[in-house]
Amino acid sequence: MYEKDGIIFRKMDFKDINGVVKIESRSFSLPWSTAMFNEELNNPIAFYIVAVIEQEIVGYAGMWLIIDEAHITNIAVDPKHRRRNIASTMVRLLIEKAREMNLKAMTLEVRTGNFEAIELYKRFGFKTEGLRKGYYREDGEDALIMWLLLES
Ligand SMILES: CC(C)(COP(=O)(O)OP(=O)(O)OC[C@H]1O[C@@H](n2cnc3c(N)ncnc32)[C@H](O)[C@@H]1OP(=O)(O)O)[C@@H](O)C(=O)NCCC(=O)NCCS
């Protein structure tokens, strides 16, 4: 657990899912459902954290730990609480966890038009290494594949 400026960052629990799903529906055109988050919390390779202000979930982020790599699956912050470094703190905590586990690299996919998220990842040294054409089936948008090497 980590606390900064009254915001608590901790591991996600089943009781957090309602709050997480609310943020999901405010953040994505095809939000993940309650059932999907239940599955994620039962998935032994998944690691999810939440950001909490006065018992309210205001953000979440997660990754899958696959052999020696971490795949960031998703990250979102409640629109009311954006631009307060909440996503940055969560990305930093995921990177710290990956380093603690001696993983070699972290990767993620992001919509080519998602300027905010691309800026956020670049800030932590993620670099664009590839493109998946039409990755988002609902509208055919391409995904950038970004990587961060952890060795060094
Ligand atoms: C992307 C997202 C998670 C960022 O959350 P956040 O808590 O507002 O991010 P932070 O406050 O930590 O911002 C970190 C940096 O990202 C960049 N950034 C974030 N939002 C931005 C915006 N609206 N415009 C420009 N840059 C932005 C900036 O470089 C920012 O640093 P700065 O505030 O010092 O300029 C949030 O906008 C969100 O939930 N979006 C919808 C869900 C989503 O697209 N998730 C990513 C899926 S891959």
PDBQT file of the ligand as one rigid body, heavy atoms in Angstrom, charges set to zero:
ROOT
HETATM    1  C1  LIG A 201      -4.896   8.221 -19.833  1.00  0.00    +0.000 C 
HETATM    2  C2  LIG A 201      -5.377   8.459 -18.387  1.00  0.00    +0.000 C 
HETATM    3  C3  LIG A 201      -5.334   7.120 -17.642  1.00  0.00    +0.000 C 
HETATM    4  C4  LIG A 201      -4.430   9.466 -17.701  1.00  0.00    +0.000 C 
HETATM    5  O1  LIG A 201      -4.845   9.604 -16.342  1.00  0.00    +0.000 OA
HETATM    6  P1  LIG A 201      -4.417  10.857 -15.440  1.00  0.00    +0.000 P 
HETATM    7  O2  LIG A 201      -4.493  10.439 -14.005  1.00  0.00    +0.000 OA
HETATM    8  O3  LIG A 201      -5.193  12.037 -15.850  1.00  0.00    +0.000 OA
HETATM    9  O4  LIG A 201      -2.890  11.048 -15.862  1.00  0.00    +0.000 OA
HETATM   10  P2  LIG A 201      -1.782  11.898 -15.076  1.00  0.00    +0.000 P 
HETATM   11  O5  LIG A 201      -2.399  13.015 -14.310  1.00  0.00    +0.000 OA
HETATM   12  O6  LIG A 201      -0.902  10.959 -14.343  1.00  0.00    +0.000 OA
HETATM   13  O7  LIG A 201      -1.009  12.519 -16.327  1.00  0.00    +0.000 OA
HETATM   14  C5  LIG A 201       0.288  12.093 -16.686  1.00  0.00    +0.000 C 
HETATM   15  C6  LIG A 201       0.733  12.748 -17.974  1.00  0.00    +0.000 C 
HETATM   16  O8  LIG A 201       0.013  12.182 -19.075  1.00  0.00    +0.000 OA
HETATM   17  C7  LIG A 201      -0.193  13.211 -20.048  1.00  0.00    +0.000 C 
HETATM   18  N1  LIG A 201      -1.619  13.537 -20.125  1.00  0.00    +0.000 N 
HETATM   19  C8  LIG A 201      -2.619  13.004 -19.375  1.00  0.00    +0.000 A 
HETATM   20  N2  LIG A 201      -3.808  13.561 -19.754  1.00  0.00    +0.000 NA
HETATM   21  C9  LIG A 201      -3.542  14.420 -20.738  1.00  0.00    +0.000 A 
HETATM   22  C10 LIG A 201      -4.333  15.296 -21.531  1.00  0.00    +0.000 A 
HETATM   23  N3  LIG A 201      -5.690  15.388 -21.374  1.00  0.00    +0.000 N 
HETATM   24  N4  LIG A 201      -3.714  16.047 -22.482  1.00  0.00    +0.000 NA
HETATM   25  C11 LIG A 201      -2.393  15.980 -22.645  1.00  0.00    +0.000 A 
HETATM   26  N5  LIG A 201      -1.558  15.181 -21.927  1.00  0.00    +0.000 NA
HETATM   27  C12 LIG A 201      -2.133  14.412 -20.992  1.00  0.00    +0.000 A 
HETATM   28  C13 LIG A 201       0.585  14.422 -19.570  1.00  0.00    +0.000 C 
HETATM   29  O9  LIG A 201       1.920  14.274 -20.032  1.00  0.00    +0.000 OA
HETATM   30  C14 LIG A 201       0.488  14.234 -18.067  1.00  0.00    +0.000 C 
HETATM   31  O10 LIG A 201       1.462  14.936 -17.371  1.00  0.00    +0.000 OA
HETATM   32  P3  LIG A 201       1.174  16.451 -16.887  1.00  0.00    +0.000 P 
HETATM   33  O11 LIG A 201      -0.175  16.475 -16.227  1.00  0.00    +0.000 OA
HETATM   34  O12 LIG A 201       2.309  16.738 -15.953  1.00  0.00    +0.000 OA
HETATM   35  O13 LIG A 201       1.203  17.258 -18.149  1.00  0.00    +0.000 OA
HETATM   36  C15 LIG A 201      -6.819   9.054 -18.354  1.00  0.00    +0.000 C 
HETATM   37  O14 LIG A 201      -6.882  10.130 -19.259  1.00  0.00    +0.000 OA
HETATM   38  C16 LIG A 201      -7.912   8.058 -18.694  1.00  0.00    +0.000 C 
HETATM   39  O15 LIG A 201      -8.450   7.363 -17.820  1.00  0.00    +0.000 OA
HETATM   40  N6  LIG A 201      -8.278   7.959 -19.990  1.00  0.00    +0.000 N 
HETATM   41  C17 LIG A 201      -9.347   7.045 -20.427  1.00  0.00    +0.000 C 
HETATM   42  C18 LIG A 201      -8.900   5.606 -20.351  1.00  0.00    +0.000 C 
HETATM   43  C19 LIG A 201      -7.701   5.322 -21.248  1.00  0.00    +0.000 C 
HETATM   44  O16 LIG A 201      -7.621   5.770 -22.377  1.00  0.00    +0.000 OA
HETATM   45  N7  LIG A 201      -6.751   4.517 -20.736  1.00  0.00    +0.000 N 
HETATM   46  C20 LIG A 201      -5.545   4.122 -21.448  1.00  0.00    +0.000 C 
HETATM   47  C21 LIG A 201      -5.774   2.855 -22.161  1.00  0.00    +0.000 C 
HETATM   48  S1  LIG A 201      -4.282   2.312 -22.986  1.00  0.00    +0.000 SA
ENDROOT
TORSDOF 0
